[in-house]
Amino acid sequence: MENPAAFWGALFFILLIAGANFLMYAIVRGVTRSGNKNFLETLSNTLNPNARKKDESMQELRQRIEELEKSKKDRAGDSE
């Protein structure tokens, strides 16, 4: 072998590609075996975990607004 740097570079590149393929395989296998009802929803949650946090905060906001509206109606009913 004339150039050992080329050998190590090629070996690193092959290992990098093999590692990326293994990682993608593991992600897809985990998504398909999770048992959830919707494959695309599970995949999007896997790739973007911040969306779940946003949904939870929006749900908390909706609940708080409902509580405030309910207490406002109760106060209006008490004054009549």
Secondary structure, 3 states (H helix, E strand, C coil): CCCHHHHHHHHHHHHHHHHHHHHHHHHHHHHHCCCCCCHHHHHHHHHCCHHHHHHHHHHHHHHHHHHHHHHHHHHHHHHC
